[in-house]
Amino acid sequence: MLHASAVTSAPERLHALDALRGIALLLGIVLHATLSFVPASPRFWLIQDTHPSLMLSLLSFAIHVFRMTTFFLMAGFFARMNFHRRGAFGFVTDRLQRIALPLVIGWPLLFVPIALVITWAADFPNGGSIQWASRWLPSLPNFRLTHLWFLYVLLQLYAAMLLLRGAIVRLDTSGSLRAVVDRLFAGIIRNPLAPLVLAIPIGIAFCLDPRWVNVMGVQTPDHSLITNAQAWIGFGSAFGVGWLLHRQIGLLRILERRWLAYLLLALCLILISFVLSGVMLSAPGAPKLPYSFATLRLASAILYAPAIWITTFAALGLALRFMSGFSPTRRYLADASYWLYLIHLPIVMALQVALSQFDWPALVKFAIIPVVAIPLMLASYHLMVRFTFIGVALNGRRVMRPVLPQGGIATA
């Protein structure tokens, strides 16, 4: 069994995991680009395109299942790596620079254009004010963190993990408790049913929330400074799994070997859950359904919770299987992904509003959004960020060390 000391003996793993972290961020851009094409009543996005798409709805649903769980698992993995490389003081200083500073500075800079785009969308019959944007500056603790909520949650998870680790180190001086936890965790991961075990906490949280439906996924804390229980359970458990995986890096080989089985099962669960979501959303207008809404919701939770972890492990296994070698292109995109995700939302929203009234096929309009937005954002990264003080703040100083991840969130 390989423990933390094995980091340097398996450097190819880090290329795969860093690439996966970047992919998770870039998929967030794709996810937000699909939202104007998702048919929904009542409307939940700033504008609903005149050409909704079932295919784009499925794409949005599939990405939402696993993206943030995968991201927070990577965050936990690299957090432990960073902690043991830098020490406690260096870790805290690094996280304040690369996570807290972008949140504090980035939020007001991004909030203004987001508000302006939503105001512009109000000029169209299928756009404008929606429930979560009706009051831009509500009284605390309500606060519109927008897409930067993940930075806020990361900071909380770092603090919680440091406190927990400090207490364990102080109480478990012999290391026996940590050895027991390692054996228990390794036993879970080695079992093919590991995703079902890990899904139990978030599945219970779904069942206990009478408002939950599977299109919501894990409820994100983007509208309040008080992080909700689902986010703590869903994303906190993923962070913890990542931390424990770094303690036993050899366990990654097990997930790599199972990538195909997990992928096939993930696709089945996502498709079934997507169909079930359509049945649930139509249930109020379909009184002749043989099952009650409560029964459908329970079945949905039982399917969706394992789907989260099975798809996350499938993504992890795929990355380990096919992206373990160093690639300059993947390295560049992994570095750029943090900046792209930070700035993308007002740009994507503006393109959605601009394209919403054209009588073009949905897939054509959807394709235009990343084709226009991503080159512009990459140009801004290369010209204004990569070799400037902004790049230093987000990604650290650029050094010739291709083995270890250097990005701001890559070491999260």
Secondary structure by P-SEA (a helix, b strand, c coil): ccccccccccaaaaaaaaaaaaaaaaaaaaaaaacccccccccccccccccccaaaaaaaaaaaacaaaaaaaaaaaaaaaaaaaccaaaaaaaaaaccaaaaaaaaaaaaaaaaaaaaaaccccccccccccccccccccccccccaaaaaaaaaaaaaaaaaaaaaaaaaccaaaaaaaaaaaaaaaaccaaaaaaaaaaaaaaaaccccccccccccccccccccaaaaaaaaaaaaaaaaaaacccaaaaaaaaaaaaaaaaaaaaaaaaaaaaaaaaccccccccccaaaaaaaaaaaaaaaaaaaaaaaaaaaaaccccccaaaaaaaaaaaaaaaccaaaaaaaaaaaccccccaaaaaaaaaaacaaaaaaaaaccccccaaaaaccccccccccccccccccc
